[in-house]
Amino acid sequence: MHLKEIRLFPEKYPTTEHYPYNLEVLRQTRSILFHAPVTFFVGENGTGKSTLLRAVSQHCGIHIWEDEQRPRVEKNPYEETLHLFIGVEWFNGKVPGSFFGSETFKDFAQYLDEWAAADPDMLAYFGGKSLITQSHGQSLMSLFKARYRIRGLYLLDEPETALSPGSQLELLKVLNDMGKAGHAQFIVASHSPILLACPGAAIVSFDAVPVREIAYEETEHYRIYHDFMQDRERFLKGL
């Protein structure tokens, strides 16, 4: 365990009209405590879980590998400022870490390929192959298995996006094994009922105001998949 607590300071927010400061959950939540090596953030899209994950990464000085943002018709000037209004408390001092986002992984893989052109030995760290030449799922697992053996804080934003169910089980094993080893702590925003089943993990719901910890069986992800598998004909009648 490395990160003990995330604190939010809504009284300092610069606005209440723009995302993410217009989210009731981020205005009413004052802190999130961590007591397990693996913690999941769950909730509907737009509830702020991924935004908070990015803010924690920025606040802790953990680099987010991504290319320059392209011009947008309408830009929200507050979208990337939440890190200025949060605080963190560590158990035994700050540790290094990394941020994984399914949308930014391709940028990291491209940077790695460019570095490997000058120093091919760098690829030994990722199974000896360029991440770009592997399938997307294979390259993700190469990254996860290599990086998470190192002591640190790891933030993952919907890692299941490009993973098959079998690969999700592989990642579940990585999270469980590395968490049990005691050197890695994970905070994962996820919709995957497979990953959420990680033994001993804490699940924090952003659908509640303020956020609260819930059991695996309470998650909407579990209930929907469970009910569908039990009686899929009922779900398919209206199609």
C-alpha positions as CSV (number, residue, x, y, z in Angstrom):
1,M,0.0,0.0,0.0
2,H,1.3,3.4,-1.0
3,L,-1.5,5.9,-1.4
4,K,-3.6,6.3,1.8
5,E,-6.1,9.0,0.8
6,I,-7.3,11.3,-1.9
7,R,-8.8,14.6,-0.7
8,L,-11.0,16.9,-2.7
9,F,-11.5,20.6,-2.0
10,P,-14.8,21.6,-3.6
11,E,-14.8,25.0,-1.8
12,K,-11.8,25.9,-4.0
13,Y,-13.4,24.8,-7.3
14,P,-13.2,27.7,-9.9
15,T,-16.8,27.0,-11.2
16,T,-19.9,24.9,-10.7
17,E,-21.2,25.2,-14.2
18,H,-18.5,23.3,-16.2
19,Y,-17.4,19.7,-16.2
20,P,-16.1,18.2,-14.0
21,Y,-16.9,20.8,-11.3
22,N,-20.7,20.6,-12.1
23,L,-20.7,16.9,-11.0
24,E,-22.5,16.5,-7.7
25,V,-20.4,13.5,-6.8
26,L,-17.2,15.6,-6.9
27,R,-18.8,18.5,-5.0
28,Q,-20.1,16.2,-2.2
29,T,-17.1,13.8,-1.9
30,R,-14.4,15.1,0.5
31,S,-12.1,12.1,0.6
32,I,-11.5,8.5,-0.6
33,L,-9.6,6.2,1.7
34,F,-7.6,3.2,0.5
35,H,-7.2,0.0,2.4
36,A,-6.6,-2.6,-0.3
37,P,-3.8,-3.1,-2.9
38,V,-6.4,-3.0,-5.7
39,T,-9.2,-0.4,-5.7
40,F,-11.8,-0.1,-8.5
41,F,-13.7,3.1,-9.5
42,V,-17.1,2.2,-11.0
43,G,-20.0,4.2,-12.3
44,E,-21.7,5.3,-15.5
45,N,-19.8,7.2,-18.1
46,G,-19.5,10.8,-17.3
47,T,-19.6,10.3,-13.5
48,G,-16.0,11.6,-13.1
49,K,-14.1,8.5,-12.2
50,S,-11.7,8.7,-15.2
51,T,-11.3,12.4,-14.7
52,L,-10.4,12.0,-11.1
53,L,-7.9,9.2,-12.0
54,R,-6.2,11.6,-14.4
55,A,-6.2,14.3,-11.8
56,V,-4.5,12.0,-9.3
57,S,-1.9,11.1,-11.9
58,Q,-1.2,14.8,-12.7
59,H,-1.1,15.7,-9.0
60,C,1.4,12.9,-8.2
61,G,3.7,13.8,-11.1
62,I,2.9,10.6,-13.0
63,H,3.3,11.3,-16.7
64,I,0.4,10.6,-19.1
65,W,1.8,9.5,-22.4
66,E,-0.3,11.2,-25.1
67,D,0.3,13.1,-28.3
68,E,-0.6,16.8,-28.6
69,Q,-4.3,17.3,-28.4
70,R,-5.9,18.3,-31.8
71,P,-8.0,21.4,-32.2
72,R,-11.6,21.1,-31.0
73,V,-14.7,23.1,-32.0
74,E,-15.5,23.8,-28.3
75,K,-12.8,23.4,-25.6
76,N,-13.6,23.2,-21.9
77,P,-10.9,25.3,-20.1
78,Y,-11.6,23.5,-16.8
79,E,-11.4,19.9,-18.1
80,E,-7.8,19.2,-17.1
81,T,-7.6,21.4,-13.9
82,L,-9.0,19.1,-11.2
83,H,-5.5,18.1,-10.1
84,L,-5.1,21.7,-8.7
85,F,-7.9,21.1,-6.2
86,I,-7.1,17.7,-4.8
87,G,-4.6,16.5,-2.3
88,V,-3.1,13.1,-1.5
89,E,-1.6,11.4,1.6
90,W,0.9,8.6,1.4
91,F,1.5,5.8,3.8
92,N,5.3,5.8,3.7
93,G,6.3,8.5,1.3
94,K,5.7,9.2,-2.4
95,V,6.5,6.4,-4.9
96,P,6.8,6.4,-8.7
97,G,4.1,5.0,-10.9
98,S,2.4,5.0,-14.2
99,F,-0.9,5.9,-15.9
100,F,-2.5,3.6,-18.4
101,G,-5.4,4.7,-20.6
102,S,-6.7,2.7,-23.5
103,E,-6.9,5.9,-25.6
104,T,-3.3,6.9,-24.9
105,F,-1.6,3.5,-25.2
106,K,-0.9,3.8,-28.9
107,D,1.0,7.0,-28.3
108,F,3.2,5.3,-25.7
109,A,3.8,2.3,-28.1
110,Q,4.8,4.7,-30.8
111,Y,7.3,6.5,-28.5
112,L,8.8,3.2,-27.4
113,D,9.3,2.2,-31.1
114,E,11.2,5.4,-31.7
115,W,13.4,4.9,-28.7
116,A,14.0,1.2,-29.7
117,A,15.2,2.3,-33.1
118,A,18.2,3.8,-31.2
119,D,18.4,1.2,-28.5
120,P,16.8,-2.2,-29.5
121,D,17.6,-3.6,-26.1
122,M,14.8,-1.6,-24.7
123,L,12.3,-4.0,-26.2
124,A,13.7,-6.8,-24.0
125,Y,11.7,-5.2,-21.2
126,F,8.5,-5.9,-23.2
127,G,9.0,-9.4,-24.3
128,G,11.6,-8.6,-27.0
129,K,9.0,-7.4,-29.6
130,S,7.8,-4.0,-30.7
131,L,4.4,-3.3,-29.1
132,I,3.2,-2.0,-32.4
133,T,3.9,-5.3,-34.2
134,Q,2.0,-7.3,-31.6
135,S,-1.8,-7.5,-31.6
136,H,-3.3,-4.9,-29.4
137,G,-4.3,-7.3,-26.7
138,Q,-0.9,-9.0,-26.8
139,S,0.9,-5.7,-26.6
140,L,-1.2,-4.6,-23.6
141,M,-0.4,-7.8,-21.7
142,S,3.3,-7.4,-22.5
143,L,3.2,-4.0,-20.9
144,F,1.2,-5.0,-17.9
145,K,3.3,-8.1,-17.1
146,A,6.6,-6.1,-17.4
147,R,5.7,-2.8,-15.8
148,Y,3.7,-3.9,-12.8
149,R,6.6,-6.0,-11.3
150,I,8.1,-2.7,-10.3
151,R,7.3,-1.0,-6.9
152,G,4.8,1.8,-7.5
153,L,1.4,3.3,-7.8
154,Y,-0.5,2.2,-11.0
155,L,-3.5,4.0,-12.4
156,L,-5.5,2.3,-15.1
157,D,-8.4,3.8,-17.0
158,E,-10.6,1.1,-18.5
159,P,-7.8,-1.4,-19.4
160,E,-10.4,-4.0,-20.5
161,T,-11.4,-2.0,-23.6
162,A,-9.2,-4.0,-26.1
163,L,-8.9,-7.2,-24.1
164,S,-10.7,-10.4,-24.7
165,P,-12.3,-12.2,-21.7
166,G,-9.4,-14.5,-21.6
167,S,-6.9,-11.6,-21.6
168,Q,-9.0,-9.9,-18.9
169,L,-8.5,-13.0,-16.7
170,E,-4.8,-12.7,-17.4
171,L,-4.8,-9.1,-16.2
172,L,-6.9,-10.1,-13.2
173,K,-4.1,-12.5,-12.2
174,V,-1.5,-9.8,-12.7
175,L,-3.4,-7.4,-10.5
176,N,-4.0,-10.0,-7.8
177,D,-0.5,-11.4,-7.8
178,M,1.3,-8.0,-7.9
179,G,-1.1,-6.6,-5.3
180,K,-0.4,-9.6,-3.0
181,A,3.3,-9.2,-3.4
182,G,3.1,-5.9,-1.5
183,H,5.0,-3.6,-3.8
184,A,2.3,-2.4,-6.2
185,Q,-0.9,-0.6,-5.6
186,F,-3.6,-0.3,-8.3
187,I,-6.5,2.2,-8.8
188,V,-8.6,1.1,-11.8
189,A,-11.5,2.7,-13.5
190,S,-13.4,-0.2,-15.0
191,H,-16.7,-1.6,-16.4
192,S,-15.5,-5.2,-16.5
193,P,-17.3,-7.7,-14.2
194,I,-14.2,-10.0,-14.7
195,L,-11.7,-7.5,-13.3
196,L,-14.1,-6.3,-10.6
197,A,-14.0,-9.9,-9.2
198,C,-10.4,-9.4,-8.1
199,P,-10.2,-11.1,-4.6
200,G,-9.9,-8.6,-1.8
201,A,-10.3,-5.6,-4.0
202,A,-12.2,-2.5,-2.9
203,I,-15.0,-1.1,-5.2
204,V,-15.9,2.6,-5.0
205,S,-19.1,3.6,-6.7
206,F,-19.3,7.1,-8.4
207,D,-23.0,6.5,-8.9
208,A,-23.4,7.3,-5.2
209,V,-23.2,10.9,-3.8
210,P,-20.8,11.1,-2.1
211,V,-18.9,8.1,-3.4
212,R,-19.2,4.9,-1.3
213,E,-17.6,1.5,-1.2
214,I,-19.9,-1.3,-2.4
215,A,-19.8,-5.1,-2.7
216,Y,-19.1,-6.8,-6.0
217,E,-22.7,-8.1,-6.2
218,E,-24.0,-4.6,-5.8
219,T,-22.4,-3.3,-8.9
220,E,-24.6,-2.7,-11.9
221,H,-22.0,-4.6,-14.0
222,Y,-22.5,-7.8,-12.0
223,R,-26.3,-7.5,-11.9
224,I,-26.8,-6.9,-15.6
225,Y,-24.4,-9.7,-16.7
226,H,-25.7,-12.1,-14.1
227,D,-29.4,-11.4,-15.0
228,F,-28.7,-11.7,-18.7
229,M,-26.9,-15.0,-18.4
230,Q,-29.7,-16.4,-16.2
231,D,-32.5,-15.4,-18.5
232,R,-31.2,-14.0,-21.8
233,E,-34.5,-14.7,-23.6
234,R,-36.3,-12.1,-21.4
235,F,-33.7,-9.5,-22.5
236,L,-33.9,-10.4,-26.1
237,K,-37.7,-10.3,-26.4
238,G,-37.9,-6.6,-27.1
239,L,-35.3,-6.6,-29.9
